[in-house]
Amino acid sequence: MTRFSRLGPALAAAVLPVALLATPAAAHVTLEKAEAPVGSYYKAVLKVGHGCQGSPTTALTVTIPDGLVAAKPMPKAGWTVKTQAGPYDRAYAFHGKEVKDGVRAITWSGGALPDDFYDEFVFIAYLAPEAGARPVPIPVVQTCEKGEHRWVEVAKADGEKLASPAPVLRISAANAATSAAQVKAGALVIEAPWSRATPGGAKVAGGFLRITNTGTAPERLTGGTFARAGEVQVHEMAMNGGVMTMRQLASGLEIPPGKTVDLAPGGYHLMFMNLGAPLKEGEVVTGTLTFETAGKVDVSYQVRGLGAKAGDPAPAAGGHQH
């Protein structure tokens, strides 16, 4: 992996007006799947159907736009793949850590795709919730034995006709139903993880969900991860002598066999410590739960309003993003 000294100029140079295109456009480079929800892993399949006015394609370079984190290319038989790394436009939360740079361009080269044939070039990336729901152009430069096509134009208005448009990924708002769906891990059934929106500057937030143990042996929730937090703890809130107290359950929370345990405001809950960014209503934040026997289980938390209570309906898909 090589690194850009500065990525900004490289991105700016990629998006050139049509008058500067090296050769007239013969066909578009397109995405097989042009829409995906924020907070998901996206498999980008770039479809190449033609060369450059009959000349075979020998290289393809894709610029990874802001908001697509931890991009990885798929190796391709007969081609060499290289990545270029550089800084992101901002820090993003990824697997419980803050990441500030990563792959910003991918080049497949050394092969030969004749004009009469079709092929695909593939990479994956995480659609960071911080980037929000929006259309994202993905500039692509197609190099051929003779000439090149620069699929880099971006429409300024809906319906604008472009000679060489960049492929566009429409990042949609997270589907609330997805985050509320059941997650099964062995004998465990995990339902409706959620959290509350936080005011700016807040460093902690609560995590809530329902866990059912359908097995015959006890299980124990010991912690987990949360993409915005430095640490996840299991807590209990209870009345003690007329005073509401909260304590960490250092040994975790037991989930008895055949029982359901609710983690809800005012009782058992998760504490997301050292938040790196505020939580905004309508977004979905990824995380994991760690169990003594079942191990790590991937979950997604729907962020509800500041004053949300257990039993409140989740916000509809298309809620607020940032």
Secondary structure, 3 states (H helix, E strand, C coil): CEECCCHHHHHHHHCCCHHHCCCCCCCCCEECCCEEECCCEEEEEEEECCCECCECEEEEEEECCCCEEEEEECCCCCCEEEEEEEEEEEEEEECCEEEEEEEEEEEEEEEEECCCCCEEEEEEEEECHHHCCEEEECCEEEEECCCEEEECECCCCCCCCCCCECCEEEEECCCHHHHHCCEEECCEEEEEEEEECCCCCCCEEEEEEEEEECCCCCEEEEEEEECCCCEEEEEEEEEECCEEEEEECCCCEEECCCCEEEECCCCEEEEEECCCCCCCCCCEEEEEEEECCCEEEEEEEEEECCCCCCCCCCCCCCCCCC
